[in-house]
């Protein structure tokens, strides 16, 4: 067997052996109802009183990619009725965060998600000083990422946003408003840069 193939096999086994106890640790820390079985290359913590659903083949973690060995994904369906759904063929890079507080986060099929992406369906706090410690369903709105979307690293997607199918969101963007299908969007706040 050529050295390159042997080396690749050894690296794959070493990576799996290094991640296995970390994946187990976060599985034991998880307390949310999960439907489906994602392929975990990086640990993921699933928490909350809602539901997290993986449809078909979903991958979480990328090797080699930054923060593979020292980070983890965090998915929280915080309250009863909150739901996170991730579609078949979606591949999520390292250190992903999705928190559904009162509504839902729906990620379609064949979506590619970069490192440090965060998606939230809520503001989590009121703006008025007397309401800052109170979470209200009025502060939440569903998020939908349609099929075949490519989300770059360090992107934040906020409540009430729909990202249209086949679109691309540039690295470091803050998505505060819905985006149509088949566009490239970027910036803070994100805006359409061109059609695909």
N, C-alpha and C positions, 0 to 999 in steps of 0.2 A: 504494500500500500504506500503511495507517495506521501511524503512528509506533510504536505499541505492538508491532505484529507485527514490524516491521523491527527494533526494539530487541531483542525476544526472540530473533530469528534471529542477530543480531550477538553477543549474550551467549552463546548456545549455541555458536557457532563459536569465540569467545574462550576459553570454558571448555574445550572439546575441545582447542584448540591449546595451552593452558597445561598440561593434564594429560598430553598425549601423550608428551612426553619423560620425565615422571615414571613413567608406566605402563611405558614401555620399560625404564627403569633397573631397576625392581623385577622385571620379567620376566627381565632378564638376570641378576639376583642370585638368581633362583629356581632350585632344583635338584631339586625333588620331582616324581615322576611324577604327571601330571595327566590326568584323563579328563574330557572335556566342555570347553565354552568358556563361561565366565561373561561377562556384559556388565560391563566394568570402567569405572566412572565415576571411581573412586579407585584408585590403585595397590594392588597386593596382592603380597606376597612369599610364595611357596609353597616350603617347605623341608622336608628330612628324607628318610629312607630308606624311608618307607612310601608311601601312596597317597592322593591327594586327588581326589574325584570330584564333579563338578557335573552334576546330572541336569536336562535341559531348560533352561529359561530362568531363570538366577540372576543377580541384579544385585548388584554391590558398589559402594557409594558413593552419596551423596545430595547434590545441589546444589539449592538452597542449604541447607547444614547446617553446624554448626561443624566445624572441622578438615578441611574438604574439600580445601583446597589445601596444608596443611602436615602431613598425616598419611598413614597407609597402613594397610591391613589386613595381618594376619600370620597365616598358617595353616601349622602344622607337624605333619607326621606323622613323629615323631622317629625311630622305630626300625622295622626290617622287621616287617611285620604290623600296624603302626599304620595307622589309616584315618580319614579325615574324609569324610563324604558329605553333600551339601547338595541338597535336593530342588527340583523344578520350582516356579517362581513365588515363590521366597524372595527377599526384598529385604533386604540387609544395609547398615546405615548405617555411617558413617565410623569408622575406627580399631577395627575388630573384631579380636579375638584368639581363635584356637582352637588348642590344642595337645593332640594325642593322642600320648601317650608309648609306651604298650604295647598299648592296647585299641582303642577306636573312639569317635568322636563322630558321631552321626547326627542331622542336622537335616532334618525332614520337608518337605512341600510347603507353599507359601503361608505361610511363617513370616515375620514382620516382626521385625527386630532393630534396636534403637536404637544410639546412639553408645557407644563404649567398653565394649561387652559383651565379657566374657571367659568362655571355656568350657574346662575342663581335665578330662582323664580320669585324672589321676594326682596324687598328693601330691608327686611328684618327688624327695623325700628321706625317709629314715626319721626317726623322732622321736628315737631313741636317739643319743647323741653319736657312738658308733662307726659308725653307719650313715648319718649325715647327708650324706656325700659319695657314697653309693651309691644308684642308682635300681634298684628291683626291680619286676617285673611284679605282685608282691603288693600294691604300693602303688597299683595302677591298677584302675579299673572303668569299663565302658562308660557313656557318656552318650547319652541319647536325648531329642530334642525332637520331639514328635509334630507332625502336620499342624496348620496354622492357628493356631499359637501366636503371641502378641504379647509380645515381650520388651522392656521399657523400657530406657532408657539407664543406663549404669553398673551393670549387673547382672553378677554373677559366678555361674556354675553350676559346681559341683564334681563330682568323680568319683562314679560310681554313680547319678547322678540321672536319673530319667525325668520329663519334663514332659508331662502328658497333653494330648491334642488340645484345641484351642479355648480353652486357658487363657491368662491374662494375668499377667505378672510385673511388678510395680510398679518404678519407677525406684529404683536404688540398693540393690536387694535382694541378699542372699547366699543362694543356694539350695544347701542342704546335704543335703536329703532330697527324695525323689520327691513330685511333686504330681499329684493326680488330674485327669481331664479336666474341662473347663468350670468352672474356678474362677478367681478373682482372688486372687493371693498376693503378699505383700510383707513386708518387714522383714529383720532380721538377728538370727537366721536367719529365712528366709522361712517364713511359715505361711499357711494358707488364711484369707482375709479374708471371702470370700463366694462363693456359687455363682452361676454364670451361667445 
